[in-house]
Structures are given as C-alpha cells and as structure tokens.
Amino acid sequence: MGRNAFLPLSLVPLASLVWVVRNWGTEQSLHIQWAPGLSMDIDMRFDSLAAIMAALVLGIGALVLVYCSRYFTDDEPRLGIFAAEMVAFAGAMFGLVTSDNMLILYTFWELTTVLSFLLVGHYAERASSRRAATQALLVTTAGGLAMLVGFIILGQVGGSYQLSVLLANPPTGWLTSVAVVLVLVGALSKSAIVPMHFWLPGAMAAPTPVSAYLHAAAMVKAGIYLVARLAPGFADSTPWRVTIITLGLASMLLGGWRALRAFDLKLILAFGTVSQLGFLMVLVGTGSRDAALAGMTMMVAHAMFKAALFMVVGVIDHTTGTRDLRKLARLGAQAPALCAIAVLAAASMAGLPPLLGFVGKEAALDAIATTAALSPPVRTLVLTGIVLGSILTVTYSIRFVWGAFGRKQLRRPSPAVADMHRADPLFLAVPALLAVAGLAAGLASPLMDRLLTPYSTTLPAGPDGDYHLALWHGFGQALWLTVLIVLSGAGLFLMHRRVSRLRFERSLLGNADRMYDATLRGMDTLSIRLTGTTQRGSLPLTQASILVTLVLLPTILLAVHSDGGVRLRLWDSPLQLAVGLMMIAAAITATVMRNRLASVILVGLGGYGCGVLFALHGAPDLALTQFLVETLTLVIFVLVMRKLPAEIDERQSVGFKLPRALLGVAVGATVTVIGAFAMNARSTTPIYLQLPDAAYHLGNGKNVVNVLLVDIRAWDTLGEICVLLVAATGVASLVFRNRRFGIAPRVADAPNPDAGSGPETTWLRGGDLIDPRHRSLVLEVTTRLIFPTMMVLSVYFFFSGHNAPGGGFAGGLTAGLALVLRYLAGGRYELGETVPIDAGKILGLGLILSAGTALTSLFLGAPALSSATLEVTLPLIGHIKLVTALFFDLGVYLIVVGLVLDVLRSLGARLDAEGAAEPARRLDSAEVTFR
C-alpha cells in the first residue's frame, strides 16, 4: 500500500481513543500478578489525569499517522519500520500514562526513550540525525536512571511502588526529599527543561511528523504528566516548588528569547516548545487546584496548536523545499488556506481570544496571582516571569506567521514560493482540524471545564473558591495582564530589527550544546586515562589487581562488621583428612614442577580429590560430574600442550615468585575464611532440607540435583548452556579464524585411500592412517571394546538422571569422553568416522530443544520451563512415567556433546592437520631452495 498504509494504521490509536472517550469520568484499575517479590506486578490505573493524557496521545497520534500518508513518498526508505515505531510509541505513551506501578511506569518511560532515539534518527545516513538522536538518548536516559533511583527510594520508604498508595499516604523525611529531587531530574530531562533543554532543538533533525507528535504532544509531555501525577502528594515537600518553578521560569524566558533569534521555522517552534514546557511545568508544579486546572487547559491547547504548527512547517517544507524564513515571501498569497491554519494556531499560541490558548492563559494568570501555595513576594516574582515569558510568546508567534507568510516588502514571491507545488487536500486537513479544534475548545470552555476539573480537584482548593474556565470573566487583573502581554509582544515584534541586533559574542549563561560536547569529551578522556592506568596489557598485573581486591575488600568488611564467632567442623572421618592432605600436597607440588604435563596432572589430582569429598559427603551426582569434567579438562590441556615445550623455561619468567606465592596463599585463606563465615551466618532453617520433598512433589523426581537443574532452577541451566555454546563458538573462531573446520575428514578422504582396506583385522579404521610410531594397538582394541559400553552408559545416565545419579550433563560428558577415547586411539580420521556431523549443528539442535521447551510451556498456558508428567502403560514394557523436563535435559546432553566435539575438532583435528601439512611445506621449501 505504500504511504497509504498509514491510513488504516491510524485506526489503531483511534480505536483506543474511542475506548478512552467511552470510559471518560470512570476510574478503572487492572492488576496482573507477575513478580511480586520484585514489586513488578503489572498495575494499571485509568483516572481523570490518565484520560486527559491518553486523549492527547491517541488522538493526535491518529492524526499524525494520517498526516504521514501525505508527508512521505512511496519510495521513502525504511517507511515500514518508521510506521511501526510510531504506533509502538503511541502504545508506550499510553502505557506510561496509565501505569500505577512506578517500575512499570519506568519501563514504558525508557521504551519511549528508545523509540524516540529511533524516530529522531530515522535519516540515519545524515550525521545531524545521528547526533541529535544520540544526544536525546543520552540526556533523557541519564535523567531516567536518576528517576529510577528516586522511584526505588520512594517505594522502599513508602512501603509500596504503587503511585495510588503513595499519593494517598505520602512518605516524609529527608530521604523522601532526595527521592523527589531524583524523580524531578528525570521529569525535567524528558520535558527539556533548563539546563537539559538543548536536546529538543537538536531533535528537529527528525522528520516533521516526529516533531509534531513526540516534541509537541507526546514525549515531552511525559515529564509534565509525571509532575502533575505526583503533585497531589509531594507538592509540599521542601525541594519541589523551588526546583520546578525556578527552572520552569528559566526555560520559559530562555526558550522564548532563543525563538526570536532562530531563522528555521522548526527551530522557532522548538525553542517555543521549550518556553511553553517551562510554563506548563510551573503551572502543574505549583500544587494548587486552580493552577492545576490552568495547567491541564494549557497542556491540551499546546498539544493542539503546536502539533498543527509543526505540520504547517512540514507542508511549507514539502511544497517550497525550505524552512528558512529568509527565503519565504508572499507565501500567504500563494497558499491562503495554509496561512489561515497557521494564523489560527499561532493565535492560540499567543493567547488571543476566543481560542483555548487564551482561556488557559487567563486561567494561569489568575491562578498564580491568587494562589495560597506561594508567599506574596514569590507570587509576584513568578507572575512577573510568566508575563515576560508570555510577551516573548506573542512576539515569536507573530514572527513565525510573518516570517512564513508575510510579503516582506517584495512585489513578487520569493523563488522558493514561486516554484512551490500545490499541497494535497488531506495534507492540509489534519493541521486544519487541530487548529479549528483549538477554536472550538475555546468556545466550548465550560465543557472543557467539566472534562478537566476532576483532576484539579485532587489538589487543595484556593481561599476564594474554585476557578472555572470561561471565555469571559469580566474586567479583572487577568484580562488587563493579557492586554499588556499582547500589546507588549506586538510592540516588541515591531522592534524586531533592534532586538535582532542584541546578540552577544558569548552567551551570558554559556552554550548548553557546547557544554554537552565538553562533557562527553571529558568523559572520554577520563575513561581513556582510567583504562590506561588499570589496563596496561599485562596479564599478571591485571590478575594481581583482581586478586588483591578479592583479598582486601572482604577482609576489611569482615573485620569491621563481623560480630559472630566461627565454628568449624574440620572433618567427619579421617579419610576426608587424608584426601585433603593429598590435595594440598598436589597443589604445592604443581607450583614447583617444571614439566607442564606433570603440573597439569597434579592440578587434576586436586579436582579428583574434590570429587572424592563430594562422594564421601553423599553427593554422588556432584562427584560423578566432577570426575567427568576433570577428565575432560585434563584431555583438553593435553591437546593444547602438544604445541608447547615440555619444560617451563625459568629464564623467561616475569616478576618475583615470593609476592605471587604470598598472594596465592592470601587468596586461598580469604576464600576459606569467607566460606567459614558464610556457613556460620545462617540464622534460620536451611532451605536444602525442603528440596527433596519439593523435587519429588513439584519436579516428579527423586534426584534433587537433576530436578534443580532441569526444573526448579531451569532458567540458570538455560543461561549456562548458552555460555557453553558461546565458549565452543569462541574456541572454534579463535582456532579456525575464518570458518569452522567442519566435519573431521573420514577415511575415504585420506591421502592413501587404500589404507585400512586390507584383509587383516582392523580394530579402528582411522588407526591405519596414524604414524606407526604413535599407534597403540592395545589402545585401539580397548577403545573398540569400551566405546559401545560408554555410549550405553551415557544413555543410561541421561534417562536415569531424574531419579538416580546422572542427567543430561553427566550423560553428555560420558559420551564426550567416549569420543575423546575414539580420537586418541584413531586420530582425526577416526573422529570423522564416529560422528560425521558438524558440531555446530549439534549445538544448535541442543539449544533449540532447550529453548523450545520453555516456549512450548508458554504456548500451553503455563509458565516458561514448566514440567508436565506423562504416564502410560505399554504392553511388555509396563508402566512408564515421563517428565517433559527430559526434553530440556536432551538439549543439555546435545550441547555438551557438541562442545566436546567442537573442542576435539578445533584443538585436536585442526592442529593435527596443520602438523601433517608442516613437513610437506618444509619439503617444498627445500626443493625450491635446491633449484
């Protein structure tokens, strides 16, 4: 459908808007229990404030999507992705304004940040778009992280993460004040309030529909919404008003002033948005009923007129090819309808009657002038700031209309206007609808009062009764201030030439954009110096730093905070003491042994001793796994050490041995002490006493270890097998460099195809291709006899693991050791004959089975990785009880086998192939030299 797909797509937010309108005035809540232990239940709440925001988000979102159907062309790159991101943004904003759980609100908050980054950076091939998107992402994400910390503090202090609960009984104290400041940092950054305002003008690099939606009606209103949501409970906290009102007024004045100096129409509106957002922040942050009503009125008015004006700029850019007001002249005569739309929307922005902007501006002036939330001097100061900011608003509103549509003393249209093409009627209809809506809402101000008042009543009433929206309140202070604002703004525009000369060589407050760049450069420099200090490329130094930290930090903390003694039971039987002494002796001997193979064997003895201790403590599963892992690790060490000298050259050693020895002893002692304290820190009944019963009744298995791995803590196992897969891929990529070595060569592919085909008995087909000096007939015969037994044992471990020692991990290790034995006896060709399948396919199949088990549970309506029990009675076989966790365990089995196979082919077969090719290369080199 091309760009016309935006039309049916607009029905999505429109349908949601219909639901909002039908439920206006009701209060609804939704509770979905998800992770109560983490306070991450999905709590949603629809009330009057949520209804106002949802109407803006969904209504203007639908109109913007219609506008997109004429703004873009059919050949626009990534148009489908853009459409999806716009609808997703509308959904995220709707979720944000209806979230009652602060953590869920933060989730939607960051979703809008990410989607904003993608939308602002739509033209990714442009450096300006990439910079603007990154800048918006960094600023708003930094504020969001501060806000998250504030949410956590509020949730812990207030005893709940639900906004409705906190607002009903707000916590107090200095910690609450800290939390409020942190939350305000997030709100102010999202709404582009000084000093975090600079990202919004930069975001004008986005397509105009993004500016009309995100930066006028939706995203930048998120901070305003959050302040409005928290105001009923926290407006009286110490840092609230001084932070919001001060920064809000500064934004209103700075944004208005900068709008008078810009020449790009979108930049004028962008700086105007900064100014208006500051104004809105002051109103909703004051914390009084009348100011809240004025704030809601202005928020609705601002969404209408600013979205309409951004769309007008999009039409101008589309039809003339420029947004520079210096290149536009007599556009009003060429496009009178577009000029009328702009005038109507700009009049609402300037606060002229009878538009909604005028109604809201009068309500704001009256609310601030009479509020009891501020002291008289502060009230006068704030009112003065609002009047000055409003004068600037009138000035840049006139400047926008004059700059875009004025004649500018030219008899003929400027070249850009003269060559403009006609705009599509639908292209004009959307901004026209918004501009007319601002007029209709102003005329129907009593109706707007009934719609917006339910939120304002959640705040304290003023001393003179409640204010109500109306076009005419008589000749009062607000009206005379409005006359002063309009006349002063018009006069300031007439003096615009003199005003334009008021440009300082350097801004008195500095340039926020340059400060941002300087901050990034400083952080880069700091990170480079820090990395250069800590990461010097020396592995011993890096390792020593980590180990010293491991020794010092726990030791100091234990010395300062430990208040309990340590009670140890050194051993239960003399056999444990004997095994421990053997392990100590092997470890000490390994440190002084010069032969690499002997050192590896001695280290392995320590692992085998650990397995014996597991067995003596009644943990056969752990003992079996320890023995298998230790054997496999020993084989891998041997495979690698074939390329290393047999002896360690002491002359190439670096550093002193004594400090290293002392550090090693200190690390060992620290780990032992931490373990001792950890065992003595238990104050309640240990959970492991409940595991056998839980394993049997919940996991339908008697083997606690296996049920833990494949059922109770299956998420951990899924993560661990993913790590195993990544490790296998990493080893393969390091060895193969450009691609996997693939399947090990089979006997048919051997250089001598006649080998192994004689009439004599052949125990292993690949054995005939091994150099006779390296061949062991005893090993071949033993392998031929043992290999089937090991594979049967592997399958037995796999099936019996749920109720007896074994499981997928133990079974996979056993099968892996069988493959290792086959490789050691017959070489790489024998490995190819044994498993003629690529290891990567086995790894992938294992991961599919494990992850598929999790997804299947979800499709069946159960939590991920849930197990079900299937029981059936078969003839001859008898009663069979099958737990679906077996399929998850099968994935673990295949991943372990694939890992071993990948290691054998990378560290074994690959190195064998390179070793076999080396003599041939030397012979060729010698022949060339001879010639």
N, C-alpha and C positions, 0 to 999 in steps of 0.2 A: 504493500500500500504506500510505501514511501513516507513522505511527511504527513500524508493524510491519516496515518495510523495514530497520530496524536489526538484525533477527534474521538474515536471510540475509547482511547486510553483515558481521556478526561472524564469518562463516566465512572471511573474507579473512585476518585475523590468526591465526585458529585454524588454518588450513591451514599458514601459515608456522610456527606453533608446533609442529605435527606434524613438519615438516622439522627444526626445531631439536632436538626430542627424539630423533628417529631418528639424528641425527648428533652427539649429545652424546658427548663424550670423544674425538672426532676433531679433527684440525686441518686446515682446508682454506683454500686461497687462490685468488684469482681475479685475473688480470692482463689488462687491456684497454688496449692502447696507444692513446692519444688525442692528447695534445700533449706528447711527451717533451721538447721544447725548453723548455717551461714547467714541467716536472716535474708535469704534470697528468694522468699516466696514472691510470686507474681501478684502484687496487689495493685489494682487499677481503680480509679475513682473519677466519676463524671459528676461535676457540680457546675455552678454558675461560671466560675473563672475558666474551667476547662472548656465549657461550652463556647465562651467568647473566643478563646484562642483557637479552638478546633474549627469554628466557623471561618475565621480568617485563613487558617492554614489550608483547609479543604476547599473553601470557596474560591479564594484567589489561586490556589493550586490548580483547580479545574480550568479557570480562565487562562492561566499561563500556558497550560497544555494546549488549549485551543489556539492561543497566540502563536505557539511554536509551529503549528501546522502551516502557518504562512511566513513565519520568520525564516525558517530553514528551507533549503532546496533539497530535492530528492538525492542529489549526489553529495550531500554533506557527509563527511567521514564520521564513523562511529555514532551514527544517529540513533541506532537501536540501543546502544549502551547508554547514551545520553537520556533517552526516554525512560529506560529502566531506572536510572539513577534519580531522575526527577520524581517518579512515582514512589520509589523507595524513600526518598527524602520526605515526601508528604506523610508516608506511613510512620517514619521515625519521629517526626514532629508531633503527629497525633498521639503516638505512644508516650512522648515526653510530657505533653500537657495533661495526660490522663493517668500518669504514674503516681501511685500513692507511696510506694516503697522507694526510698532515696537511692538505693543501689540500682534498682531497675531504672529509675529516672536517669542516673548517671550513665547507664548502658545506652539508653536512647540518646542521651546528650552526646556521647562520643560517636555514636552512629551518624548523627547529623554532622559532626566534625569531619569524619572520614568522607561522607558523601559530598560535603561542601568542597573538600580538597579535590575530589574527582571532578566535580562540576566546574569549579573555577579553573582547573587545569585541563578543560576539555580540548583546547587547542594546544596539545602537549608539544607540538613541534615549535611553538613560539617560546623563546626564553622568558618573555614577560609573563606569560601564563604560568610557566613552571615556577617562577619566582613568587608570583602572587599566591599560587596555591600552597606552596611550601610555607610562606610567611603566615598565611591564615591558619594553616595546620599547626605550626609550632606555637603561635601565640595562644590560640584557643585551647590546644591540648595542654599547654602549661597551666593555664587557668583552670582547666577541667581537673587536672591532677590535684591542684590545691583544693578545689571544691570537694573532691573525693575524700581527702583527709578531713575536711570540715564535716562532711556527712558522717564519717565514721565516729568522729568525736561526739557529734550530736546524738548519734544512735547509741553510743555507749553511755553517755551522761544521762540522756533522757530515757534510756531503757527500752527504746523501740526505734526502728528505722522507718516506721510509717509516719508520713507527714501529718495525717489527720490526728494521730495520737499526740505527736509533739506539739502541734498547734493548740490542741485542747488543754495541754498542761506543759507549757514550755519550760525547759530547764533554765537555771540561772547559775551565776558564778563566773569566775574569770576564765575557766576553761570553755564555757559556752561562748564568751566574748571572742576568744581565739577562734573557735569554730565558725562563728558568724563572719569574722573577717575573711577566713579562708573561703567560705562559700561565696562571699561577695566578690572575691578575686575572680572566681570562675564566672559569675554572672556579669561582671563588668567587662571581662575579656571577651565574652561571647557577644555582648551588645556594643562593642567597640567604644567603650568609654575611656577618656583620657586617664592614664597615659598609654592605654593599649588600643588606641583608636586607629593607628596608622595602617592596620591590615585591611580595613574596609575600603578606603580609596584605591589601594593596590588591587583589590579583588575585582575592580571594574574591568580587568582584562578578561573576565568571563563573558560568555555570550549574554546579550541583553535579557533574555528570559530568566537567566540565573539571577541577574541583578534585580529584576522586577520581583522575583519570588523570594530568594534567600535573603537579599540585602535590603528588602523593603517591608516584606510582610511576614516572613517566617523565621529564618535562623537568628537574625539579630534581635528578634522579639523574645527569644528564649531566655535571655538574661532578664529582660523586663518581666517576663512571666514568673521567673523564679523569685525575684524580689517581691512581686505582688503576692505570690503564694505564701511567702514567709512573713510578710509584713504584719498580719494579724497577731502573730505570736512573738515576733522578735523586734518590732519597730522601736520598742522602748529600751533595747539593750544599748549599752554605752557607745559602741563604735558605729552603730547603724546609721543614724542620721548624719553625723559629721562626715562619714565616708561617702555616703550616697549623694548627699546634697552638694558637698564641695566639688566632688569630681563631676557630678551631673551638670552643675552650672558651668564649670570649666569647659566641658565638652560642648555645651550649648553655645558658648561665646567663641571658642576656638574654631569649632566647625563652621559657624556662621561667617566668621571673618575669612576663613580659608575659601569658602564658597565664592566670595567676592573677587578672589584673585585667580580662579581657575577659568580656562577657556574651553575645555572639553565639557560638553553638556552632561555627560555621565559623571564627570568629576564634580561638577557643580551640585548635582543631585547626591553624590556620595558624601561630600562634606556637609551638605544639608541634612543628610540622614544622620551623620554623627551628631549634628546640632540637635535634631529632633529627638534622637535617642537619649541624649543628656536631659532634655526637657521631660521626657517620659519617665526617666529614672528618678528625677526629683519628685514628680507627682506621686508615683506609686510607692516611693520610699519615705514620703513624709509621715505616713502612718495615721492619717485621719480619714474619716468617711467621705467628706466632700472631695478631698484631693484624690482619693481612690476612684471616685466616680469620674472626675475630670481626666484622670489618667487612662481609664478604660475608654472614655469617649475619644480622647486624642489618639489612642492606640488604634482604634477602628478607623478613625479619619485618616491617620497617617498611612495605614496599610492601603487604603483606597487611593488617595491622591499620589502617594509616592510610587506605587506599582503602576498606576496609569501614566505618570510622567516618564518612568523608565521605559515603558512600552512606546510612548511617543518618541523618545530618543531613538529607540530601535527602528521605528518607521522612518524617521529622518535619515538615520544612517543607511537604511536599506534602500531608500529612494534617491538619496543625493550622494551617497558614498563618503560622507564626512560627518563628524560630530563637533567640529571646531566652529564656534560661533563667529569667528572672524571670517569664515568662508561662507557664511549664510547671510543672505539679504533678500528681502521681499518674499520669503517663503510663505508668509501668511496669505499673500495674494494668490500664490500658486496652489496652496493646499488649505483653503479656508476651513474645511471640516476638521482637519488635524489641528489647526490653530485654535478653533473653538474648544476642542477637547483639552488642549494644553492650558488655555486660559481658565477653563472651569476648574481643572485640577490644581493649577497654581494658585487660584483664588482661595481654594480651601486650605492650601498650604500656608498662605499668607494670613489666614484667619478672617476672611471677608464674609459678611452675611450674604445670603442665608444658608451658607454651606455648613457641613458638620464641623469643619475646622474652626469656624467662628464660634459655634456652640461650645466646643471643647475648650477653646482658648479663653472664652469668658468664664467658663466654669473653673478653669485653672487659676485665673487671676483672682476670682472671688474666694476660692478655697484657700489659697496661700495667704491672702490678705486677712482672713478671719480665723485661721486655724489656731487652736489652742495647743497644738503639738510643738510649736516653736515659740520661743520668747519674743517679745516685741522687737528688740533690735535685730535678732536673727531673721524674723519675719520680714522686716523692712529690707534687709540686705538681700534675702532670697527673692523677694518681689522685684527689687531693682534689677537683679541679674536676669530674671525672666523677661522683664520689659526690654532690657537691652538686647537679649538674645532674640526676642520676637521682632524687634526693629530690624535686626540683621536678616531675619527670615523673610520679612516683607521685601527687603532690598534685593536679596538674591532670587526671590520669586519673580520680581519684575525683571531682573536682569536675565533670567532664564527665558522668559517669554520674549523679551525684546531681542536678546541675542539669537534666538532661534527663528523668530518670525518677523522681526522689525524690518523697516525699509532702510534704515541706516543712511538716509540722505542719498540713496542711489536711485537713479531713474530706471535702471534695468536690474533684473535679478542677477545675482552673482552666478558665475559659470556653473558651480555645483547645483544651484537651484534651477538654472535654465535647462540643464541636461537631465533633470530628475525624471523618473518614470512614475506612473500612477500607482498608488497603493491599492492592494486588494481590499474590497469592502469588509471582508472578515478580519483583515489585518487591523482595520480601524475600529471595528465593532467592539473588540474586547476593551481597549482603553476607554472608549466612549461609554461603555456600560459602567465601568468603575467610576468615571468622572460624574456621570449622571447619578450613580448610587450615592456619591458624596452629597449631591444636591438634595436628593430625595430624603436621605437620612437627616439632613439639617432641617428640612421642612417638617419631617415626622419626628422631631426631637422628643416629644412626650412618649412616643412608642419606644425610642431608644432608651429613654429613662427607665421604662419598665423592664427592658431587657438587661440593662447594665446594673441597675440598683441592687439586685440580690447579692452580688459580690461585695459592693461597697458597704453593705450593712454588716459585714463580718468585722469591720473596724469601728473604733469608738466614734460616737456622734459628736458634732461640734456644739458649742454653747448656744448657738442661735437656731438650732433645729437643722433638719436635713435640707440640702440644696437639691433642686430638681432641674433637669435640663429643659430649656425652652429657648425659643428664638428671641424673646423679648422679656427682659427683667426690669425694664424701666431705666431711668437715668441714674445709674449708680456708679460706684467707683470703677467697676469692671468695664463699663461702656466707655467712660472717659479715658481710661487707660488704653482701650482698644483704639479709640480715635487718635490718641497720641502716638501709638505704635504705628498705625497705618500712615499718618502724615509724616512722621519722622522717617519711616522706611522709604516713602516716596521721595522725600527731600534728600535723603542720603543717596538714592539712586541717581537723582538729577545731578548730584555732585560726584558721580562715579569716576569722572576723569581725575579729579583731585584725589579721590580715595585710592584709585589705582596707582597713584604715584607714591602712596605711603608704603613703600616696600623697603624693608631694612636689609642691609647687606647680610646680616646674620639674625636669625630669629632670636627674640629675647629668651624664649624657652628652649631653644635648640630644635633640631630636626629629629623627630621620633624615628623616621625611617633610617636615618644615618646612625642613630643610637642602636637600632636593631642590628644593623650591619656590624657596627663596632662590637656589640655583644657577641655576635656569632664568631667574629674573628678572634675575640678574646678567649672564647670557649675552645675554639680550635687550637689556639696557641697553648692554652693551659693543658689540653688533652695531649698535645704532641710532647710538651715538656714532661708531663707526668708519665707518659708512656716511655719516653726516652730515659727517664730516671729509673723506672721499675722494670722495663723490658730491655735489657741490654744485649739480648741474643745469647746469653749464657744459660744453658740448661741447669748446671749445678747451682748458679746464683738464684735463678727463679725457683728451683725446687727448695733451696735452703730458705728463701724468704717465706714460702708457704709453710714449711715445717716449723720455722721459728714462730710464726704466728699461731700455728696449731699448739705449740708448747706454751707460749706466754699467755695468750688470751684465756683459755680455760683455767690455767693455774692461778692467775691473778683473781679471776672471778670466784673460784673456789675458796681461795684464801680470804677474800673479803666477805663473801656471803654465806659460806658454809657454816652451819651451826650444829650439825649432827655428826656423830662418830661413824666409823666404818667397821662393819662386822663382816669378816670373811670366813668362808669355809674352803680351805685350800684344796682339799681333795676328799673324795668319798672312799677311795680304795688305793692301796699302794700302786696298783697297776697304772692309774692315772698319773701318779707322780713319776713313775718310770717313763711313761710315754712323754710327759712334759720335759723331763731331763734330756731325753733323746732329741726332741725338737730344738731345745736350746743349744745342745751340742752341735747339731747340724747347722743351725743358723750361724753360730760363731765360726765354725769351720768354713762355711761358704764365704765369709768375708776375707779370709786369708788364702783361699785356694786360688792358684794361678791358672789352672786348667778350666776352660769355660764349661765343658761338658760336665766335669765333676761338680762345678759350682751349681749348675742347673739341677743336677740330681740331688744335691744336698738341700737346695731350696724346695724341691719336690718332696723330700722327706718330711719337711715341716708341714706341707699340705696333707700328706698321707697321715701324719700323726694327728692332725686336726680331725680328719675323718674317723680315726680310731676313737678319739674322745667323743665324737658325736655318737658313735655306736655304743660306747660304754655308758653314755647318758640316756640310752633308749631312744635314739633318733635314727633308725636305720635308713629312712628316706634321705636325710641330710648326709649321712655317711656315704650312701651309695652315690649320690650326686657329687660329693666332694672327691671321691675316688675317681669317678669318671672324668670330671673336669680336670683334676690334677694330671691324670694320664694324658689327656688330650693336650693340655698346655705343655707338658713335657715334650710331646711329639712335635708341636709347633716350634718350640725353642730349638729342638734338634734340627728341624728343617731350615730354620733361619741361620743357625750357626755353621751350616755347611759352607757358607760364604765368608766366614770369619776365621782368623787364625786360631789355632787350637789353644795357644797360650796367650795370656794377657801380658802385654809389654809394659812393664812398670815405668819405663823411661818416658812414656807418653802420658802418664797420669798427670792430672792438673790439681793443684791445691794441696792442702795438708790433710793427712789422714786422721790425725788426732781430733781436730774440730768436727770432722764428719762423723767419727765414731761417737764422740760425745753427743752430737745432735741426734744420732740414731738411738742411742741409749735414752736420751731425754724424751724422744717421741714415743718410744715403747713404754717408758714409765708413765708418761702422760695419759696415753690411751688406757693403760691398766688402771690408773687412778680414776679416770673418768668412768670406766666400767664399774669399778667398785662403788663409787658414789651413786651411780645410776641404779645399781641393784639395791642399794640401801635407801634410796629415795622413795621407794614405794610405800604408800600410806594406806592403800585400800586393797581389797581382794584382787589379785591379778586376773586379767581378762582371759588368760590362756586356760584357766580352769573351765571356762564356759565353751571353749572351742570344740571339744569332742562332741558335745551334745548338739551344738549349732551345726557342725559338719554333717552329723548324721540326719538331723531332722530338717535342716534347711538345704543342705547340699546333697543329701541322699548318698553319702559316702562315709566310710569308716577311716579312711586315710586323711587325717586332718591337714597335712601339708599339701596334698594334691587338691583337696577341696578348696583350701585357701587360694591356691594359685589359679584355679580354673573357674571359681565361682565367687567366693566371698570377696576376694581382692583381685578379681579378674582384670580390672582396669590397670592395676600395676603390671600384671603379666603382659597385657597388650602393649603397654609402653615399653617394657623390657625387650620383648621380641622385636619391636620396631627398632630399638637400639641395636640389637643383634644384626638385623638386616642392614642397617646403616653401616655397622662395623664391617660386615662382609663386603659391602659395596665399596667402602673406603679402602680396604686392603686390596681388592681387585683393581681399583682405579690407580692406586699407587704403584702396583706391580705392572699392570698392563698398559698404563698411561693413556692409550687412546681408545681401546675397546677391550672387552672381556676376552680372555684367552679361549673361552668357549669350552667345548667338549674336548676332553683329552683324546689324543689320537688312538685309534683302535689298531689291532694287529694287522688288519688288511691294509692300513695306511702306512705300515712300517717301511723303512728303506729297503729291507730284504723281505719281500712278501712270501718267500718260500720258507721262512723260518717258522718253526713250530708246526709244520705240516707233515713231518716225517712219520713213520710208523711207530717210533718209540713213544712210550708213555709220556704225556705232557701233563704235569700237575697244574700249572698255570700257563695260559697261552702267552702272556706277556713276559714270563720269565725267560723264555728262549731268546729274547731280544736284549737281555741285560748282559753287560760285560761279565764274562765268566769269573773275573777276579772279584766282582761284587755280588755274585749269585750265591744263594744259600739254599741247597736242596732241602735241608731239614725245615727251613722256614716255609718253603713252598708247600711241602707236604703237610706241615702243621696248619698252614692257612687254609689249604683245601679242606681239611677236616673240621677246623674250628669255625670258619666263616659262616656256614649254614646254621651252626648252633648259636652263634652270636646274633644272627638275624632273627632266629626264632625267639631267643631270649629278649631281643629288643621289642618284638611284637608282644611278647608276654608282659613285659614291663609296661608297655603302652596300655594294654587292656586291663591289667590288674591294678593300675595305679590309683584308681578311685577308692579302692578298699584295702589295698596292701601296698608295701613299698614299691615305688615305680612311678609311672606317669609319662606324659609326653616328653618332658625334658630328659628324664633318665633313659627312656627308650630311644630318643634321638641320639643321645650321647653314645649309647651302646652301639647303635647302627653306625655312628660316625667312627667309633673305634674299630669296628669291623672293616670299614672302608680304609682306614689308616693301615690296618694289618695287610689288606689286599695290595695297597700301594707299596708298602715297604717290601713285600715279597716279590711283586711282579712289576713294579715301576709304573711309569705313566701310561704305557700301553695297556697294562692290566687294569688300571683305573678306568680307562675308556671302555674296556670290555665290561666292567662291572656296572657302571652307571653311564650309559650313552645318552644322558640328558644334560642340558645346560643347567648349571647350578642356579642361575638367575631365575629360571622358570620354576624350579622347586621352591625357592624363596618366595617368589610372587604367589604361587599357589597356596603356600602356608599362610601368608598374610591375608589372602582373600578368604580362606576358611575361617581364620580367627576373627577378622573384622566382619565377615559375613554373618557369623554367629551373633554378634552384637546387633547388627542391623535387622536380622530376622526377628529377634525378640521385639524390636520396636514395631515392626510391621504386624506382629501378632498382638499388639496392645500391651506388652509387658515392658518393664524397664530394660535398658540395654544390658546384654550379657546375662540375662536371667536364664535359669536352667529349668527344664521340664523333665519329668521322668516318664519313660515309655516302658510298659510291661506287656509281655506277650509270652504265651506258651506254645512251643513248636513241637511237632512230633519228633521223637527220638532224642532231640536236644534237651527238651524240658523248658523250665521257666527261665525267661531272660528278662533282666531288668537293665534298661539302657537310659543313661542320663545324657541329655543333649550337650552337656559340657564336654562330652567326648569329642565332638567335632571341633570345639575350640582347642582341645588338647592335641588333636590331629594336626592342626595348624602349627602348634608349638613344635611338635615332632618333626614336621617337614622343614621348618625354619632351621632347627638345629642341624638336621642332616644337610640341608643346603649350605649352611655356614661352614660345616666341616669340609664339604665337597669343594666349596669355593676356596677355602684356605689351602687344601691339598693341591688344587689346580694352579693357584697363584704362587704359593711359596714352595710347592713341590714340582709339579709337572712343568711349570713355566721355567723355573730355574734349571730343571733337568734338560729342557730343550735348549736353553742358552748354553749350558755346559757342553752338550753334544755338538753344538754348532761352533764352539770356540776352536777345537783342533782343526776343523775344516777351514776356518778363516785363517789360522796360522799357516796351514799348508799352502793356501792360495797366496798368502803374502810372501812366503818363502819362494814360491815358484816365480812370482813377479820379480822378486829381488834377483833370483838366479838369471832370469832372462835379461 
